[in-house]
Amino acid sequence: MNLNLKEEVKPISYVKTNAAEMLDYINDKKNPVIITQHGQARGIF
C-alpha cells in the first residue's frame, strides 16, 4: 500500500459532492481515505 496523503485526505464536503467518484476511487486503489471535518480527521474509509 502506497499512501499519497494529498489524495487520501478529503474534506467531508468533497465526499458529499463526489460520493460516486469516491467509492470508485476506494474500490480501485484499495487505500484508506481519511475524511476530515473542520480540519480534523473524523473517519477513515
N, C-alpha and C positions, 0 to 999 in steps of 0.2 A: 504494500500500500504506500503510495507516494502522495503525501498531502501538499497541496498548494493552498495555503491559507487565504490567499486573495480570492480563490474560487470556492473555498469550503466554508467561509463565514458569510452569512447572508442576514440582512435585517428582516424582521417579520413582515414589514410592508412589501418587500420584494417577493417574499414567498407567497403572500396573499395574491399578488397580481400575476404571478408566474407559476402557479401551482402545478400545472401540467408539465411545464418545462422542468421544474424542479424534480418531479417524480421521474421523468425520463433521465435526468442527469444522475440522480441517486442510483437508479437501476443500472445505468450504463457504466458508471465509474466505480461503483461498489465502495465508495469512500463515504465516511460520515460527513454530514453538513451541520455546522453549528448555526443555530438560529439565535439572533440577538434581538433584544427589546430594550430600548432606551440605552443602547451602547453596551449592554451586559448580556453575556451568554445566558439563555433561558432554556434551551433544549438542543438535543442532538438527534438527528435522523439519519 
